[in-house]
């Protein structure tokens, strides 16, 4: 049997978040066969930057119009297709929705849904993508604490 050929692949995608009833929610894409709950992501078109790819793929796969907020970690993994072993890097960005509707997602996925953060982490298929969502949750929490109003001191000043 001949050895596999090696190749590299790149994708980009996003962790889209919103606040609902005091909880952080993120959007996941779902495929029934093979079963998958994942973050939206895809391959760059010719001449596209990673940021442009992440925005376009997230829009196409989720039906949401989104804006970039911050870069997140990249993940890498290997997979085999045919006689080629790919080393793939996926670059993720934190995003917020500014329009659109998950009902308008493309045909690539069977379902697109918002989940509370904790539930999303439980059902996601890939541990590497869960680590990206955990990083996003930390960024969101730091931003929330930085913008929260400071409580005034209740102690009396000493003279």
Secondary structure as GFF3:
##gff-version 3
##sequence-region A 1 159
A	DSSP	beta_strand	5	20	.	.	.	ID=ss1
A	DSSP	beta_strand	23	31	.	.	.	ID=ss2
A	DSSP	beta_strand	36	38	.	.	.	ID=ss3
A	DSSP	beta_strand	40	43	.	.	.	ID=ss4
A	DSSP	alpha_helix	50	62	.	.	.	ID=ss5
A	DSSP	beta_strand	64	81	.	.	.	ID=ss6
A	DSSP	beta_strand	84	100	.	.	.	ID=ss7
A	DSSP	three_ten_helix	102	104	.	.	.	ID=ss8
A	DSSP	beta_strand	111	116	.	.	.	ID=ss9
A	DSSP	alpha_helix	117	123	.	.	.	ID=ss10
A	DSSP	alpha_helix	127	147	.	.	.	ID=ss11
###
